[in-house]
Every structure is written in C-alpha cells, then in structure tokens.
Amino acid sequence: MANNYLTKAKNAKNDEFYTQYHDIQKEITAYIEYNPNVFRDKTVLLPCDDPEWSNFTKFFAQNFQLFGLKKLISTSYAVESKKHKNTYQPTLFELNDPQYDEYKTRNNGKIFTLTKDKSGDGKIDVNDLEWHYLDGDGDFRSEEIKRLRDEADIIVTNPPFSLFREFLAWLIQANKQFVIIGNMNAITYKEIFPLIMVNKLWLGPSISSGDREFQVPSEYPITAAGWRIDEKGNKFLRIKGIRWFTNLDHGRRHQPLKLMSMEDNLRFNKKLEKKEPYVRYDNYDAIEIPFTDAIPSDYDGVMGVPISFLDKYNPEQFEILGATQRGCHDEVPDTKKYDEYWEIKQNGQKTGSSGGKTNENANLLGNDGKKKLFHK
C-alpha cells in the first residue's frame, strides 16, 4: 500500500513529494474566500522548494497581484545535500543565466524573490522572479534560511516528511502563520497534539478524506500500489491520510457539525449496526464514539472520538480535553491502572509482551478493541 511506502520513504529520508498545483489552489482559495485580505501586504516564504518548477512558486507568483502580496520568497535545497542526485541536470533557465556556476548549481541552494514588474509588461508574475545562489545548501535549519523565516509573515510549503516535527517546531518557535501539508498521523505526535488542544494549530479546509497524488523523483524506487508514470515519464504516487496543517483561519472551522440525538443515531445511523454503540471505557469516565457522525447531540459527558473528528472540529461547538497515548489527558484522568497483564492473541495465547502502552489506551469494558488483556 502507498502508506507503507510513505513510512519506508520517511525512514529512508526519501522526502521529495511534490504537491500538485490543483491541491495548492484549492487549499489557498479557501483562506481567500474566508478572508480576501489574508495575504495582502504580506511576505510569503516557500522553503524546502524547487522554485524553477515548483507548483507552490508557480501558484503564488501567478497570483501575486490578485492576493496583494508584498514579497514572495522561494528557496531550494542543494542537490548534493539530497539523497537522490545522480540524474540532476540544471535547467536551461539557469544554464543560460550569466550567474550560472557549475559548482554552486550542485552544492548551493537557490533563492527566488518576487517584488515588482521586472519585465515591464505591466503585471507581476512568474516572469518577474529574480534569483541567485544561496550561501549555503538551503537547509531550513540553517541561519540563512532562519533569517528568511523571520522576515516572512506566512510560510507555505510541503516540508520533508521525515522532518515534519522539527519543521513545525521551527515555525512555532518563530511564531509564524503557516500552511503546510503532511500525513494525518502527525496529529498524534506529542509535539503537535498539545497545539491542537489549545487552538494554535488545526487542519486545513480542502482535504478531509481520500488520498492525494504527489510527483516524486524519477529515481525513487517505487514498489507500492498507487503509482503511475505519465506520458512525459514523470513518476507519481498516491498517498492516503494527507492533510493540510495551519493556523490561518477558515470558514469550515466555524461550521457547526450537524448531530442527531443518541436515540436517533441508534435508530437511523447504519454504521452503528455493526458496532456496540456508546460503550463506556474501562479506565476512563467517558463513552466510545466510533464514528464522527455518531456523536450524540444530547450527551453532555466526555466522549472518545477518532482523530478524523478533527476534520469537522469547530472550537465553538466542542472542547478537546486530551488524547490517549500522548500524555495529554489530564482533564480525563485514568480511573483504573493495569499493573499486571499480558497481551493476548485472538486464540488466547500470550504474545510474550506485557503491553506497556495499555495504561495509555482508552480501553473498552472487557476489551480495548485492539488488545485482549489477561489480568494476573
């Protein structure tokens, strides 16, 4: 499966997943619709990019005047600092420029900026981008890129998947507004969920289900399902569980989730026919809600919901109290501890593991839904 490939790619530092233009357009348009001035007079930084052909650079450059940008900055990562580099060829755009340098093209990152109508055609767009080599390789952690971060008002990019935690901390440290794309599993990271709890981070509006297609370098060793090669030889991979992460406000955040009463859910919600509904937890004073659309309108207590609930989360309608397995559940303390236990297979045999994370799980009465517990 493509998600298994993503995990392997993350572990192998195969981080070059290039976002499609239409996915960028759909996401950014939603912020503009909610607040037409969200980018006006702002400096936007696109780090971890490949400006010569990047869809992020192309989209913001083409909409520079429409959005009312003050400045656009886009930076790339040096070829020799990447894992895959053997097939690299400078573009004609770079080769034909007087500042082309055979050494720097491989060892230095590049910076592209857009501020004015350089071509004299009466508009500011991609044709007016100016560029030069960076002093370093363009790593976002370098002091050179940190200075650009500090200059920017809003940062938009697809950061390296293997460095998602570190990249988000880099943004939060500088107190910047941002729109970045990543895998939904990042929601559960201990560095990220606390930010969601206190409304310093939320999911973007344009993706709430399904998968998304990314272009990857031609030399990537793809063996997973969900990949294709187009007529030009470009390689693409479909990845499940993709989400935008942001602290820019948007309209979907303020749309109340439509709910039915518990009685009506039991009568009409077909999903609950295959589940024992509204079971209490064995070690939390809360009930299990297996599906977001099964949240009852007439229950005022604590509920355990799937992480996909965050696609519909409205902070004016709900309060997030915590999460299991991340030490973020002080408002919903454990009511029970499992001091001596073993994980048990479906056939009743011990697995050989003491199941050390069970005290962090929200365990349903009799069975946590994933593990059967044997109490000594």
C-alpha positions in Angstrom: 0.0 0.0 0.0 1.1 3.6 -0.6 1.0 4.4 3.1 3.5 1.6 3.8 5.7 3.1 1.1 5.4 6.5 2.8 6.6 5.0 6.1 9.6 3.4 4.3 10.3 6.7 2.4 10.2 8.6 5.7 12.6 6.2 7.3 14.9 6.3 4.3 14.8 10.1 4.1 13.1 9.9 0.7 11.4 13.3 1.3 10.7 14.7 -2.1 7.0 14.5 -2.6 5.9 17.4 -4.8 2.4 18.8 -4.3 0.1 19.1 -7.3 -1.0 22.6 -8.4 -4.7 22.0 -8.1 -4.3 20.8 -4.4 -2.5 24.0 -3.6 -5.0 26.1 -5.4 -8.0 24.5 -3.7 -6.5 24.9 -0.2 -5.3 28.5 -0.6 -8.5 29.6 -2.3 -10.4 28.6 0.8 -8.5 31.0 3.0 -9.0 33.8 0.4 -12.8 33.1 0.4 -12.9 33.4 4.2 -10.6 36.5 4.3 -9.9 38.2 1.0 -7.0 40.1 2.6 -5.3 37.2 4.4 -2.2 37.6 2.1 -2.4 41.3 1.4 0.8 43.3 2.1 2.4 40.1 3.4 5.7 38.4 2.7 5.3 34.8 1.9 8.1 32.3 2.2 8.1 28.9 0.4 11.1 27.0 1.9 12.1 23.4 1.0 11.0 24.2 -2.5 12.4 23.8 -6.1 11.5 27.3 -7.4 12.3 26.7 -11.1 9.3 24.4 -11.5 7.6 24.2 -8.1 3.9 24.4 -8.1 4.0 26.4 -4.9 6.2 29.0 -6.5 4.2 29.0 -9.7 0.9 29.4 -7.9 1.9 32.3 -5.7 3.8 34.1 -8.4 0.9 33.9 -10.8 -1.5 35.2 -8.1 1.0 37.8 -6.7 -1.2 40.8 -7.6 -4.5 39.1 -7.0 -3.5 38.3 -3.4 -1.9 41.7 -2.9 1.4 40.2 -1.8 4.3 42.4 -0.7 7.0 39.9 -1.4 7.4 36.3 -2.4 10.5 34.3 -1.4 11.2 30.7 -2.5 14.2 28.6 -1.6 15.6 25.3 -2.7 17.8 22.6 -1.2 21.1 21.8 -2.8 21.4 18.8 -5.0 24.5 17.4 -3.2 22.6 17.5 0.1 19.8 15.3 -1.2 19.8 11.6 -1.2 18.9 11.3 -4.9 21.1 13.4 -7.1 22.7 11.3 -9.9 20.2 12.4 -12.6 20.3 16.1 -11.8 20.6 18.4 -14.7 20.4 22.3 -14.4 17.5 23.8 -16.3 18.0 25.9 -19.3 16.7 28.8 -17.2 19.8 28.5 -15.0 22.3 27.4 -17.7 21.5 30.5 -19.8 21.9 32.9 -16.9 25.3 34.8 -16.6 25.5 33.9 -12.9 25.4 30.1 -13.6 28.1 28.3 -11.6 28.9 24.7 -12.2 29.9 24.1 -8.6 27.2 26.1 -6.9 24.4 24.5 -9.0 25.1 21.3 -7.2 26.3 22.5 -3.8 24.3 25.6 -3.0 20.6 26.1 -2.7 18.8 28.9 -4.7 16.6 31.7 -3.7 13.9 33.2 -5.9 12.2 36.5 -5.0 9.3 38.4 -6.5 8.5 42.0 -5.6 7.9 44.1 -8.8 7.3 44.1 -12.6 10.8 43.4 -13.8 9.9 42.5 -17.4 7.9 45.8 -17.9 4.8 44.0 -19.3 2.5 45.8 -16.8 2.0 42.8 -14.4 3.8 41.0 -11.7 4.0 37.2 -12.3 6.3 34.3 -12.6 8.3 36.0 -15.4 9.5 38.6 -12.9 11.2 36.2 -10.5 14.8 37.1 -9.6 17.2 34.6 -8.4 20.7 33.9 -7.1 22.6 31.1 -5.3 22.3 30.9 -1.5 25.5 31.0 0.5 24.6 27.5 1.9 22.7 24.5 0.9 19.2 25.8 1.7 18.5 23.6 4.7 15.6 25.2 6.6 17.6 24.8 9.9 20.5 27.0 8.6 20.9 30.5 9.9 20.5 31.8 6.3 17.0 30.3 6.0 16.1 31.2 9.6 16.6 34.9 8.7 14.2 34.5 5.7 11.8 32.8 8.1 12.0 35.7 10.5 11.4 38.2 7.6 8.3 36.3 6.4 4.7 36.8 7.6 3.3 33.5 6.3 5.1 30.3 5.4 3.6 27.8 2.9 5.2 24.5 1.8 5.3 20.7 1.8 8.1 20.1 4.3 10.2 16.9 4.3 8.0 14.2 5.8 10.9 12.8 7.9 11.4 16.2 9.4 7.8 17.2 9.9 8.1 17.5 13.7 11.2 19.6 13.5 9.9 21.8 10.8 6.7 22.6 12.7 8.7 23.4 15.8 10.8 25.7 13.6 7.6 27.6 12.7 6.2 27.7 16.2 9.5 28.9 17.6 9.3 32.0 15.3 5.5 32.5 16.0 4.7 32.4 12.2 1.5 31.9 10.4 1.7 28.9 8.1 0.0 26.4 5.8 1.9 23.1 5.4 1.0 19.7 4.1 1.7 16.4 5.8 0.4 13.0 6.9 -2.6 12.7 9.2 -0.6 10.6 11.7 1.2 13.8 12.7 -1.9 14.7 14.7 -0.9 12.1 17.3 2.6 13.4 17.7 3.3 14.5 21.2 4.8 17.8 19.9 1.7 18.5 17.8 -1.5 17.4 19.6 -1.0 19.9 22.5 -1.0 22.7 19.9 -4.3 21.4 18.6 -5.8 21.3 22.1 -5.1 25.0 22.7 -6.1 26.1 19.2 -2.7 27.1 18.0 -2.9 24.5 15.1 -5.8 22.9 13.2 -6.5 21.1 10.0 -6.9 22.9 6.7 -10.3 23.0 4.9 -9.7 21.3 1.5 -8.8 17.7 2.4 -10.9 15.6 4.8 -10.8 12.2 3.2 -9.3 10.1 0.4 -5.8 10.3 -0.9 -3.7 12.7 -2.9 -1.2 12.3 -5.7 2.4 13.6 -5.5 5.1 13.7 -8.1 8.3 12.0 -6.9 11.8 12.0 -8.4 12.2 9.6 -11.3 14.9 7.6 -9.5 12.7 6.8 -6.5 12.4 3.0 -6.1 8.6 2.7 -6.1 7.2 -0.8 -5.5 3.9 0.2 -3.8 0.5 0.2 -5.2 -0.9 3.6 -6.3 1.9 4.9 -8.5 1.9 5.8 -12.2 4.1 7.3 -14.9 2.7 9.9 -17.2 3.3 10.4 -20.9 6.4 12.6 -20.2 7.9 10.0 -17.9 7.1 11.8 -14.7 6.5 9.5 -11.7 3.6 10.0 -9.4 2.4 8.2 -6.2 -1.0 8.4 -4.4 -0.7 8.7 -0.6 -3.6 8.2 1.9 -4.2 10.2 5.0 -2.9 13.6 3.7 -3.9 16.7 5.5 -3.1 20.4 5.5 -2.0 21.8 8.9 -2.4 25.5 9.5 -3.0 28.4 12.0 -4.8 30.5 9.4 -8.5 30.8 10.0 -11.0 29.4 7.5 -14.8 29.0 7.2 -15.1 25.3 7.8 -13.7 25.7 11.3 -16.8 27.6 12.2 -19.4 25.4 10.7 -21.3 23.5 13.4 -21.3 19.7 13.0 -24.9 18.5 12.5 -25.8 16.0 15.1 -28.7 13.6 15.9 -29.8 12.5 19.4 -28.4 9.3 20.8 -31.8 7.6 20.3 -32.0 8.7 16.6 -28.4 7.6 16.0 -29.3 4.1 17.3 -32.4 4.0 15.0 -31.0 5.6 11.8 -27.2 5.5 11.8 -26.4 2.4 9.7 -22.7 2.4 10.8 -23.7 1.6 14.3 -25.4 -1.6 13.3 -22.0 -3.4 13.2 -20.8 -1.8 16.4 -21.8 -2.0 20.0 -22.7 1.7 20.4 -21.8 4.1 23.1 -19.8 1.6 25.3 -18.1 3.0 28.3 -14.4 2.8 28.8 -12.9 0.5 31.5 -10.3 3.1 32.5 -11.8 6.5 31.6 -15.0 8.2 32.6 -16.1 8.5 29.0 -18.0 6.7 26.3 -16.7 5.4 22.9 -17.8 7.2 19.7 -16.6 5.0 16.9 -17.6 7.5 14.1 -17.7 11.3 14.0 -21.2 11.3 12.5 -22.4 9.2 15.5 -21.7 11.9 18.1 -25.0 12.4 20.0 -26.5 15.9 20.4 -27.9 15.1 23.8 -24.9 13.7 25.7 -23.0 16.2 27.8 -20.3 14.0 29.2 -16.8 13.2 27.9 -16.6 11.2 24.6 -13.7 9.4 22.9 -13.7 10.2 19.2 -11.5 9.1 16.3 -8.8 11.6 15.2 -10.7 12.1 11.9 -13.1 14.1 14.1 -10.6 17.0 13.7 -11.7 17.3 10.1 -15.0 18.6 11.4 -13.8 20.2 14.6 -15.5 23.5 15.5 -13.9 25.1 18.6 -17.1 26.9 19.3 -19.1 23.7 19.5 -16.6 21.2 21.1 -13.8 21.3 23.6 -10.8 18.9 23.2 -9.8 17.5 26.6 -6.9 15.3 25.6 -5.7 12.3 23.8 -4.6 8.8 24.9 -1.1 7.6 24.3 0.3 11.1 24.3 0.1 12.1 27.9 -2.4 14.8 27.0 -5.4 13.7 29.1 -5.1 15.5 32.4 -8.7 16.6 32.1 -9.8 13.0 31.7 -7.7 11.1 34.2 -7.4 7.4 34.3 -9.9 5.7 36.6 -8.0 2.4 36.6 -4.5 1.1 36.1 -3.4 -2.3 34.8 -0.5 -3.2 36.9 0.0 -6.8 35.9 -1.2 -8.0 32.5 -0.2 -9.6 29.2 -1.2 -9.0 25.7 -3.2 -12.0 24.4 -3.7 -13.2 20.8 -7.2 -14.0 19.5 -6.5 -17.7 20.1 -5.9 -17.0 23.8 -2.1 -17.4 23.8 0.2 -14.8 25.3 2.2 -12.7 22.9 5.2 -12.5 25.1 4.7 -8.8 25.5 3.5 -7.1 28.7 1.7 -4.5 26.6 3.3 -1.5 28.2 1.1 1.1 26.5 -2.2 -0.3 27.6 -2.3 2.1 30.6 -2.3 4.9 28.0 -5.0 3.4 25.8 -8.7 4.1 26.3 -9.8 0.5 26.9 -13.4 -0.5 26.4 -15.0 -2.6 29.0 -13.7 -6.2 28.6 -11.6 -5.4 25.5 -10.0 -2.2 24.2 -10.9 -3.1 20.7 -7.4 -3.9 19.7 -5.9 -5.9 22.6 -7.3 -8.5 24.9 -6.0 -8.2 28.4 -5.1 -11.1 30.7 -5.1 -10.0 34.3 -3.0 -12.0 36.7 
